[in-house]
Amino acid sequence: MTNKLKIILISGVGALLILSLALWFLVLQPNQQKEAKQAEELLASGIKLFNQKKFNETLDTLARIPSGNAEEAQVRYYQGSAFMMLKDYESAVDYLGQAHRLNSQDTRILFALGVAYFKLGKLKLSKSYFASVLEIDPGNKDARGLMDIMAKLERSSTTKPEPNNN
């Protein structure tokens, strides 16, 4: 292969790379920015609906956000919380579990999982999530209060009733 042919070949590959980058900057990157902005708007709308106690509408809105977005943990948290408010605790656990896998240190997610498992009657699992909340935020009064309630429930379920001596 001659030097002239090598130069032409290298120039062609370089030009192809430059065209690819230009395509990414001109077409794909603005598209990704547009999708990210739409996801942010949908999330804001979903949170607003959640705060208005329109839980089915919240779920419909948040379902339109594609996965893989920067705020996915928050999306899953609100979906799980909406399911909890609709008393669908199994679905709540599913979505909150997804949120937890995305952000294991968010005390709101941990607390919500504790509540959902409590509602499902899974006290040990519930306690473990509240304990995790307290590890991160020792001053969390809500988690501490629910841990105290569960401790009382455990004591009362293990205490045998005294015989009636009348």
N, C-alpha and C positions, 0 to 999 in steps of 0.2 A: 504494500500500500504506500503510495507516495505521500510526501509531506503535505502537498496541496490538498489531496483527498482527505487526509486526517484533519486538516484545518477546517475544511468545509463541513465534515462530519461533526466535529466539536462545535463549530459555530451553529450548526443546525440544532444540536441538542441544547445548547445554551439558549437559542431563540425559543425553543419549545418550552423550556423551563420559565423563561420570562413571560411567555404567553400564558402559561398555566397560572403563574402568580397574578398576572393582570386579570385573568378570568376570576380568580378567587377574590381579589380585591373589589372588582367591579360588579360581580354577580352574586357569588355565594356569601361573602361576608355581609353585605347589606341584607340579604335574605335571612341570615342567621340573626342579625340584629333585630329585624322586623319580627321574627318568630319569638325572640326573647321578650320584646316589648309587649307583644300580644299575650304571652304567658303571664307577664307581670300584671297586665290589665285584668286578665281573667282571674288571677289570684286575688287581686284587690276587690273585684266584684264578688267573688266567692266569700271572702271574709266579711264583706258588708252584708251579704245575704245571711251568713251564719249569725252575725250580731243582731240581725233583724228576726232571728229564729225561723228563717225560711230554709229548713234543713234539706228538703228534697231539691229545692232550687240550687242550694249550695252544692250538692252532689252533682247535679246536672252541669253546672258551670265549671266546677273543678275537673270533671271528667274530660272536658274539652282541652285541657292542658296536656301537651305531649310529655311523656316521661323523658327523663334525661335533662330537664331544665335545671337551672341553678337553684331554684327554690323548691325542688321536689320534696324535700323533707317537710317543709311547711305545708305543701299541698296535701301530702298524705296525712299529716297531723289533723288538718281541718276536715278531711274526708272521714277519718276515724272518729273525730269528735262529733261530726254530724250524724254518723251511724249510731254513736252512743246516745245522742239526744233522741234518736228515733227508736231507741231500745233494741237495736240490732247489735248486740254485744259481740257476737262472733265476727261480723264484718268489721266492727270497730277494732277488735284485736288484730285482724289481718292488716288493715291500713296503718294502724298505729305501730305494728311490728315493722312494716316497711319503713315508716318514718324513723323508727329507732335504729334500724340498720343503716340508714343514711346519716343520722346524727344521734349517736349514743349518749351524748352529754346534755341534751336538751331536757331540762327538768319538767317542762310542760308535757313532753311526750312520755317521759317516765311516769309522771303522775297520772296521766290519762290512762296509760296501760294498767297501772295499779287499780284505778277505779273500774276499768272494764273487767279485769279479772275478778275483782271483788263482786261485781254484779253477776258474774258467771259462777260465783261460789268457790272460786279457786283461791282460797285465802293465803296459802303459802306463797304462791306465785305473786299475788297482790302485794304481800308484805315485802317480797324481795324488790319489787319496783319502788315501793315507798322508801325502803332502806337505801336504795340507790339515789333517790331524790335527796335524802338526808345526808348522804355521803358528800354530795356536791353542794348542797345548800342546807347546812345543819339548822338554820333558823326557820325552815319552812314549816309554819304552824299547821297548815292543812295536812301535810304528810304526817307530821307528828300526831295530830289529832286522830287521823284514821288508823295509825299504828296503835294508838291507845285503845280505840274502839275494838280493833281486831284482837288485841291482847285480852280485853274483857270478854269478848266472844269465846276465845279459846279457853279462858279460865272457867267460864260458865258451862261450856260443853264438856269439860273434863271433871268438873265437880259433880259428885254423885249426890242426889237429893237425900236429905236426912229422913229417916223413917218418922212417920207420924205416931207419936206416943199418947194419943188421946184415948 
